[in-house]
């Protein structure tokens, strides 16, 4: 019995450490996005309204420190004015006032809403694609990947509140990506480069080498981090990297059939 309890404690410790690391990674990502928003605002690439909306989205995690502090403080002071402590529409409340998290129905509706927004962006990209269509292919690859992930989430929703909250947080992250893609400028290129880096990681996982491509992406990212970002050159580097990654990934994991967006953009 003692050994079994010891194993349970070890497993619980590993589980809690994993959750902690995930939370740290999530908030590190949000802080990075805030830095990007600040640079875009100072450079005039995004309007104050768009930046304000994204800041509220980043603070919208109902488990966040700022949100808890606003609720404890009764809505006074600066937090009250920014409405950080308001109960989010994706959570329910027990009669005692204790937050019990989103329901499967609310989570499903939110996933459907995000999928509809992805579909709308896909149509926009196809209709407005440039003559070379390479730029459209890159963004459509990103969008279709997001849509497949959302479909997987909606196929078999869990009932566990913690897992449902994770899905809700993921949909918020996807919403931020779509917002950046729609806004254009530095934010959009950062998302495209971020996707290239994800593909490079997949290539490495499949046994390929992506050292040269990662250096290329690092160079492109540096072009966006200046007071006068070189958008055209950064896009050029992102497209070159994507083309190389596609070739390498197709060799190791060939597609059984072409996607509809590939057919629409062919020729």
Secondary structure as GFF3:
##gff-version 3
##sequence-region A 1 267
A	DSSP	alpha_helix	2	42	.	.	.	ID=ss1
A	DSSP	alpha_helix	48	58	.	.	.	ID=ss2
A	DSSP	alpha_helix	65	72	.	.	.	ID=ss3
A	DSSP	alpha_helix	77	82	.	.	.	ID=ss4
A	DSSP	beta_strand	92	93	.	.	.	ID=ss5
A	DSSP	beta_strand	99	101	.	.	.	ID=ss6
A	DSSP	alpha_helix	104	127	.	.	.	ID=ss7
A	DSSP	alpha_helix	134	155	.	.	.	ID=ss8
A	DSSP	alpha_helix	161	183	.	.	.	ID=ss9
A	DSSP	alpha_helix	185	205	.	.	.	ID=ss10
A	DSSP	alpha_helix	211	224	.	.	.	ID=ss11
A	DSSP	alpha_helix	231	252	.	.	.	ID=ss12
A	DSSP	alpha_helix	260	265	.	.	.	ID=ss13
###
